[in-house]
């Protein structure tokens, strides 16, 4: 049941992971449905041997729910940064917790493929690979309208045209934030 979410910034990877947890809790697949988000700082220690303990604790904290490892590719790094120890710990525990905990690794597409190539055991333990496409300009405008409606704002036609210009100006930038761009 473990998963990898590939997607650029602002493509709703975290939101979807939360929803997966809720759906699987309601359907009885997960016991608690809790959602634990962990990045490199929660998983990797400054000392050899301590990273395994931190990683194991994060997995245990997520028992019965989802452990969402955002920007998982940050675990791949230069020697001495203990990311390899973290990945090896995940590999060790993924089979142990597979019946009651789901680990979702997420990040940018190219970097996540590099992450998965670090350990064949990791790759073979992940059944579901989900690609999150960038939003189209039309979808981004719908996101903006929805956010405005939720805040009880009214968007004029002029405001929508200005938003479309900003999207056109920024959408092809490498670090474009998709839905996050619209929120900001």
C-alpha positions, 0 to 999 in steps of 0.5 A: 500500500506504500506510495510515491507521489511525483509532482511539482510544487503546489499540485496538491500532493499533501492534500491528496495524501490527507484525503487518502488517509481519511478515505482509508480510515472510513473504509476500514483499511486504516485504524486511526487515519492519522496523518504524520508529515515528516521531512528530513529534519524529523528523520535524520540525526546528526549522529550515526545510529540516531537516524534509524531511531528517529526514522523508526519513531516517525513510523511508529507515530504514524501507526494506523495512518499515513506517514507522509515524507515530503521532499523525500529526495532530500534524504539522498545526499552527500556521504555523512548526512545519514540519509542512506541510514534513513532510507535503509530504516524505511526499507527495513520497516516497510514490510513490518508495518504494511498492514496498518500504516502507509508511507507516502514519499513525495517530491519533484518528479526527477528528484523522486526517481533519483531517490527511488534509485538509491535502494532497490529494496525501497523501490520494490516495496512501493506499489503505487506511483501517482503523477500529479500534473501541473494545473492548466491556466483554466484550472488555476483560475477555477482554484482562484475563484474557489479560494475567493468564494471561500473567503467571501470575496468577489472577483471582478472580470478585471481581477480575473484578467489580471490573474490570467496575465500573471499566470501567463507570465509565470506558468513556464518558470521552473519553480512555478507554484501551481495552486500555491501560486494562486493562493499567494 
